[in-house]
């Protein structure tokens, strides 16, 4: 059996695997769009008209260049401060704040109680504060 998908208004021969993956993805996209409509979500593309890109008419309140520069500077200082921590402390902070683990999940990985992780996190945050204030 020949499998074809339409790309740029042309039918292209593809393998069975590609055919089913393509249509599974296309069906998933249609399903998500219906869910968005049902939940009242609107995409910028819905605002497109006569060569005007809908996103261009939306005000971007995050475009404050000075605020972005300050934020990046502060992030750089924070990363430097974190690099000064002991390796185990750095791993805990990374797990909780950069890998979105809960204190309970971190505790399970470390083999300690959640309370122990909480106390350790509090101590590390105070240490970070002291490093940043210097």
C-alpha beads as a LAMMPS data file, in Angstrom:
LAMMPS data file: protein, C-alpha beads

134 atoms
133 bonds

1 atom types
1 bond types

-500.0 500.0 xlo xhi
-500.0 500.0 ylo yhi
-500.0 500.0 zlo zhi

Masses

1 110.0

Atoms # bond

1 1 1 0.000 0.000 0.000
2 1 1 1.282 3.499 -0.872
3 1 1 1.169 6.127 1.864
4 1 1 1.040 9.800 0.946
5 1 1 0.765 13.032 2.877
6 1 1 0.026 16.487 1.515
7 1 1 2.896 18.945 1.850
8 1 1 2.687 22.367 0.165
9 1 1 -0.273 21.196 -1.932
10 1 1 1.691 18.215 -3.231
11 1 1 1.242 14.552 -2.346
12 1 1 4.488 13.057 -1.122
13 1 1 5.201 9.323 -0.756
14 1 1 6.100 8.364 2.794
15 1 1 6.523 5.213 4.821
16 1 1 3.657 3.767 6.817
17 1 1 5.359 4.844 10.028
18 1 1 5.710 8.467 8.885
19 1 1 2.122 8.485 7.584
20 1 1 0.635 7.388 10.912
21 1 1 2.928 9.659 12.953
22 1 1 1.981 12.652 10.782
23 1 1 -1.758 12.089 11.080
24 1 1 -1.533 11.252 14.790
25 1 1 0.206 14.609 15.289
26 1 1 -2.323 16.434 13.073
27 1 1 -5.249 14.878 14.961
28 1 1 -3.651 15.780 18.301
29 1 1 -3.281 19.386 17.148
30 1 1 -6.949 19.547 16.114
31 1 1 -7.968 18.053 19.455
32 1 1 -5.922 20.630 21.394
33 1 1 -7.414 23.470 19.335
34 1 1 -10.931 22.237 20.181
35 1 1 -9.982 22.061 23.857
36 1 1 -8.644 25.620 23.680
37 1 1 -11.869 26.850 22.064
38 1 1 -13.954 25.003 24.639
39 1 1 -11.957 26.606 27.468
40 1 1 -12.143 30.083 25.938
41 1 1 -8.456 30.376 25.031
42 1 1 -7.576 32.531 22.063
43 1 1 -4.351 32.417 20.077
44 1 1 -2.639 35.390 18.491
45 1 1 -3.251 33.850 15.057
46 1 1 -6.975 34.459 15.559
47 1 1 -6.204 38.199 15.364
48 1 1 -4.446 37.979 11.976
49 1 1 -6.141 39.841 9.106
50 1 1 -5.240 41.485 5.762
51 1 1 -1.510 40.963 6.083
52 1 1 -1.487 42.196 9.695
53 1 1 -0.049 39.792 12.216
54 1 1 -2.283 39.714 15.294
55 1 1 0.643 39.445 17.658
56 1 1 1.920 42.824 16.438
57 1 1 -1.139 44.667 17.756
58 1 1 -0.762 43.259 21.260
59 1 1 1.230 45.413 23.646
60 1 1 4.143 43.539 25.164
61 1 1 4.497 44.751 28.721
62 1 1 7.659 42.664 29.097
63 1 1 9.599 44.700 26.572
64 1 1 11.174 46.999 29.157
65 1 1 14.809 46.735 28.104
66 1 1 16.212 48.197 31.320
67 1 1 14.225 45.748 33.435
68 1 1 15.505 42.872 31.290
69 1 1 19.099 44.014 31.755
70 1 1 18.674 44.303 35.526
71 1 1 17.036 40.880 35.688
72 1 1 19.875 39.268 33.750
73 1 1 22.460 40.963 35.941
74 1 1 20.714 39.708 39.065
75 1 1 20.478 36.204 37.605
76 1 1 24.201 36.272 36.879
77 1 1 24.941 37.279 40.460
78 1 1 22.655 34.521 41.739
79 1 1 24.360 31.884 39.579
80 1 1 27.763 33.044 40.844
81 1 1 26.542 32.829 44.433
82 1 1 25.142 29.340 43.860
83 1 1 28.477 28.246 42.390
84 1 1 30.132 29.187 45.710
85 1 1 27.972 26.716 47.641
86 1 1 29.138 23.262 48.640
87 1 1 28.339 20.668 45.979
88 1 1 25.610 18.935 48.021
89 1 1 23.957 22.263 48.823
90 1 1 24.126 23.279 45.163
91 1 1 22.522 19.970 44.145
92 1 1 19.640 20.519 46.581
93 1 1 19.000 24.063 45.338
94 1 1 19.140 22.872 41.724
95 1 1 16.701 20.044 42.449
96 1 1 14.160 22.285 44.165
97 1 1 14.423 25.500 42.162
98 1 1 15.671 24.471 38.733
99 1 1 14.264 20.959 38.358
100 1 1 10.952 21.721 40.133
101 1 1 11.224 18.935 42.675
102 1 1 9.273 19.245 45.866
103 1 1 11.017 19.069 49.214
104 1 1 9.419 15.656 49.677
105 1 1 10.795 14.374 46.357
106 1 1 14.254 15.711 47.193
107 1 1 14.042 14.081 50.622
108 1 1 13.216 10.711 49.072
109 1 1 16.199 10.974 46.730
110 1 1 18.509 11.924 49.582
111 1 1 17.074 9.352 51.983
112 1 1 16.179 11.912 54.660
113 1 1 12.968 13.432 55.983
114 1 1 11.177 16.329 54.312
115 1 1 11.772 18.380 57.475
116 1 1 15.520 17.822 57.174
117 1 1 15.431 19.015 53.569
118 1 1 13.384 22.066 54.568
119 1 1 15.843 23.014 57.332
120 1 1 18.778 22.497 54.991
121 1 1 17.114 24.560 52.256
122 1 1 16.445 27.394 54.725
123 1 1 20.086 27.341 55.847
124 1 1 21.310 27.368 52.233
125 1 1 19.028 30.283 51.329
126 1 1 20.420 32.297 54.263
127 1 1 23.916 31.450 53.081
128 1 1 23.040 32.599 49.550
129 1 1 21.616 35.828 50.943
130 1 1 24.840 36.485 52.832
131 1 1 26.939 35.789 49.716
132 1 1 24.789 38.161 47.631
133 1 1 24.964 40.940 50.236
134 1 1 28.777 40.921 50.235

Bonds

1 1 1 2
2 1 2 3
3 1 3 4
4 1 4 5
5 1 5 6
6 1 6 7
7 1 7 8
8 1 8 9
9 1 9 10
10 1 10 11
11 1 11 12
12 1 12 13
13 1 13 14
14 1 14 15
15 1 15 16
16 1 16 17
17 1 17 18
18 1 18 19
19 1 19 20
20 1 20 21
21 1 21 22
22 1 22 23
23 1 23 24
24 1 24 25
25 1 25 26
26 1 26 27
27 1 27 28
28 1 28 29
29 1 29 30
30 1 30 31
31 1 31 32
32 1 32 33
33 1 33 34
34 1 34 35
35 1 35 36
36 1 36 37
37 1 37 38
38 1 38 39
39 1 39 40
40 1 40 41
41 1 41 42
42 1 42 43
43 1 43 44
44 1 44 45
45 1 45 46
46 1 46 47
47 1 47 48
48 1 48 49
49 1 49 50
50 1 50 51
51 1 51 52
52 1 52 53
53 1 53 54
54 1 54 55
55 1 55 56
56 1 56 57
57 1 57 58
58 1 58 59
59 1 59 60
60 1 60 61
61 1 61 62
62 1 62 63
63 1 63 64
64 1 64 65
65 1 65 66
66 1 66 67
67 1 67 68
68 1 68 69
69 1 69 70
70 1 70 71
71 1 71 72
72 1 72 73
73 1 73 74
74 1 74 75
75 1 75 76
76 1 76 77
77 1 77 78
78 1 78 79
79 1 79 80
80 1 80 81
81 1 81 82
82 1 82 83
83 1 83 84
84 1 84 85
85 1 85 86
86 1 86 87
87 1 87 88
88 1 88 89
89 1 89 90
90 1 90 91
91 1 91 92
92 1 92 93
93 1 93 94
94 1 94 95
95 1 95 96
96 1 96 97
97 1 97 98
98 1 98 99
99 1 99 100
100 1 100 101
101 1 101 102
102 1 102 103
103 1 103 104
104 1 104 105
105 1 105 106
106 1 106 107
107 1 107 108
108 1 108 109
109 1 109 110
110 1 110 111
111 1 111 112
112 1 112 113
113 1 113 114
114 1 114 115
115 1 115 116
116 1 116 117
117 1 117 118
118 1 118 119
119 1 119 120
120 1 120 121
121 1 121 122
122 1 122 123
123 1 123 124
124 1 124 125
125 1 125 126
126 1 126 127
127 1 127 128
128 1 128 129
129 1 129 130
130 1 130 131
131 1 131 132
132 1 132 133
133 1 133 134
